[in-house]
Amino acid sequence: MPSLADLDPETRAQVHRAAIAEIDLFQAGDDPRMIEDLAAAGREGCGEGDVGAWVSEAQEQMAEDLRRRQQELAAACGALGSLVRLMVRG
Protein backbone atom coordinates (compact mmCIF):
# COMPACT_ATOMS: atom_id res chain seq x y z
CA MET A 1 0.00 0.00 0.00
CA PRO A 2 1.42 3.39 -0.91
CA SER A 3 1.73 5.97 1.85
CA LEU A 4 -0.06 9.30 1.87
CA ALA A 5 3.10 11.01 0.59
CA ASP A 6 3.13 8.72 -2.46
CA LEU A 7 -0.32 9.81 -3.65
CA ASP A 8 -0.88 12.26 -6.46
CA PRO A 9 -1.75 15.79 -5.30
CA GLU A 10 -5.47 15.54 -6.14
CA THR A 11 -5.94 12.25 -4.29
CA ARG A 12 -3.95 13.55 -1.33
CA ALA A 13 -6.17 16.67 -1.22
CA GLN A 14 -9.30 14.49 -1.25
CA VAL A 15 -7.90 12.39 1.60
CA HIS A 16 -7.14 15.54 3.61
CA ARG A 17 -10.69 16.82 3.04
CA ALA A 18 -12.10 13.48 4.23
CA ALA A 19 -9.84 13.57 7.31
CA ILE A 20 -10.92 17.12 8.15
CA ALA A 21 -14.59 16.25 7.61
CA GLU A 22 -14.31 13.36 10.06
CA ILE A 23 -12.50 15.54 12.60
CA ASP A 24 -15.25 18.16 12.26
CA LEU A 25 -17.97 15.51 12.56
CA PHE A 26 -16.58 14.38 15.92
CA GLN A 27 -15.76 17.96 17.01
CA ALA A 28 -12.12 17.07 17.64
CA GLY A 29 -10.54 20.03 15.86
CA ASP A 30 -8.74 21.48 18.87
CA ASP A 31 -7.71 18.25 20.61
CA PRO A 32 -4.73 16.33 19.19
CA ARG A 33 -5.48 13.34 21.43
CA MET A 34 -9.03 13.03 20.07
CA ILE A 35 -7.69 13.27 16.53
CA GLU A 36 -5.19 10.49 17.28
CA ASP A 37 -8.03 8.41 18.76
CA LEU A 38 -10.05 8.92 15.56
CA ALA A 39 -7.07 7.83 13.49
CA ALA A 40 -6.56 4.73 15.64
CA ALA A 41 -10.24 3.84 15.46
CA GLY A 42 -10.11 4.22 11.70
CA ARG A 43 -7.18 1.85 11.47
CA GLU A 44 -8.89 -0.74 13.68
CA GLY A 45 -12.40 -0.13 12.39
CA CYS A 46 -14.49 -1.23 9.53
CA GLY A 47 -11.78 -2.26 7.09
CA GLU A 48 -11.96 0.70 4.74
CA GLY A 49 -8.80 -0.44 3.01
CA ASP A 50 -6.23 1.96 1.62
CA VAL A 51 -8.46 5.03 1.79
CA GLY A 52 -9.19 4.52 5.47
CA ALA A 53 -5.50 4.04 6.19
CA TRP A 54 -4.66 7.22 4.28
CA VAL A 55 -7.31 9.18 6.19
CA SER A 56 -5.89 7.84 9.46
CA GLU A 57 -2.36 8.76 8.37
CA ALA A 58 -3.51 12.28 7.47
CA GLN A 59 -5.23 12.63 10.85
CA GLU A 60 -2.10 11.48 12.67
CA GLN A 61 -0.09 14.13 10.81
CA MET A 62 -2.70 16.78 11.64
CA ALA A 63 -2.64 15.81 15.32
CA GLU A 64 1.15 16.03 15.37
CA ASP A 65 1.08 19.44 13.68
CA LEU A 66 -1.62 20.70 16.05
CA ARG A 67 0.29 19.49 19.11
CA ARG A 68 3.46 21.21 17.86
CA ARG A 69 1.61 24.49 17.21
CA GLN A 70 -0.02 24.35 20.65
CA GLN A 71 3.41 23.89 22.25
CA GLU A 72 4.81 26.80 20.25
CA LEU A 73 1.87 28.96 21.30
CA ALA A 74 2.31 28.01 24.96
CA ALA A 75 6.02 28.90 24.75
CA ALA A 76 5.22 32.24 23.10
CA CYS A 77 2.61 33.02 25.77
CA GLY A 78 5.15 32.21 28.47
CA ALA A 79 7.70 34.50 26.88
CA LEU A 80 5.12 37.25 26.47
CA GLY A 81 4.10 36.89 30.13
CA SER A 82 7.72 37.36 31.19
CA LEU A 83 8.01 40.45 29.01
CA VAL A 84 4.83 41.95 30.45
CA ARG A 85 6.09 41.37 34.01
CA LEU A 86 9.33 43.15 33.15
CA MET A 87 7.43 46.07 31.63
CA VAL A 88 5.12 46.37 34.64
CA ARG A 89 8.00 46.29 37.09
CA GLY A 90 10.12 48.70 35.10
C-alpha positions in Angstrom: 0.0 0.0 0.0 1.4 3.4 -0.9 1.7 6.0 1.8 -0.1 9.3 1.9 3.1 11.0 0.6 3.1 8.7 -2.5 -0.3 9.8 -3.7 -0.9 12.3 -6.5 -1.8 15.8 -5.3 -5.5 15.5 -6.1 -5.9 12.3 -4.3 -3.9 13.6 -1.3 -6.2 16.7 -1.2 -9.3 14.5 -1.2 -7.9 12.4 1.6 -7.1 15.5 3.6 -10.7 16.8 3.0 -12.1 13.5 4.2 -9.8 13.6 7.3 -10.9 17.1 8.2 -14.6 16.3 7.6 -14.3 13.4 10.1 -12.5 15.5 12.6 -15.2 18.2 12.3 -18.0 15.5 12.6 -16.6 14.4 15.9 -15.8 18.0 17.0 -12.1 17.1 17.6 -10.5 20.0 15.9 -8.7 21.5 18.9 -7.7 18.3 20.6 -4.7 16.3 19.2 -5.5 13.3 21.4 -9.0 13.0 20.1 -7.7 13.3 16.5 -5.2 10.5 17.3 -8.0 8.4 18.8 -10.1 8.9 15.6 -7.1 7.8 13.5 -6.6 4.7 15.6 -10.2 3.8 15.5 -10.1 4.2 11.7 -7.2 1.9 11.5 -8.9 -0.7 13.7 -12.4 -0.1 12.4 -14.5 -1.2 9.5 -11.8 -2.3 7.1 -12.0 0.7 4.7 -8.8 -0.4 3.0 -6.2 2.0 1.6 -8.5 5.0 1.8 -9.2 4.5 5.5 -5.5 4.0 6.2 -4.7 7.2 4.3 -7.3 9.2 6.2 -5.9 7.8 9.5 -2.4 8.8 8.4 -3.5 12.3 7.5 -5.2 12.6 10.9 -2.1 11.5 12.7 -0.1 14.1 10.8 -2.7 16.8 11.6 -2.6 15.8 15.3 1.2 16.0 15.4 1.1 19.4 13.7 -1.6 20.7 16.1 0.3 19.5 19.1 3.5 21.2 17.9 1.6 24.5 17.2 0.0 24.3 20.6 3.4 23.9 22.2 4.8 26.8 20.2 1.9 29.0 21.3 2.3 28.0 25.0 6.0 28.9 24.8 5.2 32.2 23.1 2.6 33.0 25.8 5.1 32.2 28.5 7.7 34.5 26.9 5.1 37.2 26.5 4.1 36.9 30.1 7.7 37.4 31.2 8.0 40.4 29.0 4.8 41.9 30.4 6.1 41.4 34.0 9.3 43.2 33.1 7.4 46.1 31.6 5.1 46.4 34.6 8.0 46.3 37.1 10.1 48.7 35.1 
